[in-house]
Amino acid sequence: MARGTTNLTDQDRRSIHSYFCTRDQPQQIDQSHYITEETRQRIGEKGQYILAV
């Protein structure tokens, strides 16, 4: 089971939510809708393939 604990500080805390699925399953969020052209350029063709965007 994955979970976090309560942030008891006055500092922001970042987290990464990961969801892995096969290509025939839908993503939880339509990443291709939100990815910027700048990010597409930065991650290149292989990155876009891996992320399916």
ZALOPA-619143 format. One line per field, with one value per residue (C-alpha): residue number from 1; residue in three letters; x, y, z. Coordinates in nm, 4 decimals, always signed. Example, Ala and Ser with C-alpha at 12.3 -4.5 7.8 and 13.67 -1.06 7.14 Angstrom:
residues 2
n	[1/2]
res	[ALA/SER]
x	[+1.2300/+1.3670]
y	[-0.4500/-0.1060]
z	[+0.7800/+0.7140]
***
This chain:
residues 53
n	[1/2/3/4/5/6/7/8/9/10/11/12/13/14/15/16/17/18/19/20/21/22/23/24/25/26/27/28/29/30/31/32/33/34/35/36/37/38/39/40/41/42/43/44/45/46/47/48/49/50/51/52/53]
res	[MET/ALA/ARG/GLY/THR/THR/ASN/LEU/THR/ASP/GLN/ASP/ARG/ARG/SER/ILE/HIS/SER/TYR/PHE/CYS/THR/ARG/ASP/GLN/PRO/GLN/GLN/ILE/ASP/GLN/SER/HIS/TYR/ILE/THR/GLU/GLU/THR/ARG/GLN/ARG/ILE/GLY/GLU/LYS/GLY/GLN/TYR/ILE/LEU/ALA/VAL]
x	[+0.0000/+0.1350/+0.0492/+0.1913/+0.1816/+0.0463/+0.2745/+0.3188/+0.5520/+0.4792/+0.6705/+0.5137/+0.5872/+0.5897/+0.4876/+0.4809/+0.1781/+0.2738/+0.0378/+0.1722/-0.0405/-0.0103/-0.0579/-0.4047/-0.5320/-0.6347/-0.4196/-0.5729/-0.5208/-0.4956/-0.1299/-0.1235/-0.3817/-0.1621/+0.1932/+0.3476/+0.5381/+0.8461/+0.8250/+0.7703/+1.0878/+1.2827/+1.1884/+1.2337/+1.0800/+1.1737/+1.0301/+0.7101/+0.6818/+0.7372/+0.4804/+0.2428/+0.1971]
y	[+0.0000/+0.3427/+0.6445/+0.9570/+1.1168/+1.4499/+1.7434/+1.8946/+2.1711/+2.5134/+2.4193/+2.3010/+1.9376/+1.8004/+1.4553/+1.2541/+1.0462/+0.7601/+0.5467/+0.2823/+0.0977/-0.0812/+0.1150/-0.0289/+0.1158/+0.4807/+0.7206/+0.8708/+1.2186/+1.3047/+1.4103/+1.5059/+1.7753/+1.9417/+1.8976/+2.2129/+2.2293/+2.3338/+2.0139/+1.8044/+1.9496/+1.8949/+1.5288/+1.4356/+1.1528/+0.8743/+1.0629/+1.1312/+0.7616/+0.6503/+0.8987/+0.8296/+1.1976]
z	[+0.0000/-0.0934/+0.1131/+0.2677/+0.6058/+0.7234/+0.6549/+1.0012/+0.8837/+0.7443/+0.4278/+0.1025/+0.0231/-0.3290/-0.4319/-0.7501/-0.8390/-1.0675/-1.2693/-1.5041/-1.7540/-2.0836/-2.4054/-2.4615/-2.1313/-2.1056/-1.9067/-1.5933/-1.7391/-2.1074/-2.0930/-2.4611/-2.3850/-2.1205/-2.2502/-2.3929/-2.7176/-2.5179/-2.3131/-2.6270/-2.7751/-2.4544/-2.4040/-2.7698/-2.9690/-2.7267/-2.4300/-2.6197/-2.7092/-2.3494/-2.2202/-2.5115/-2.5877]
***
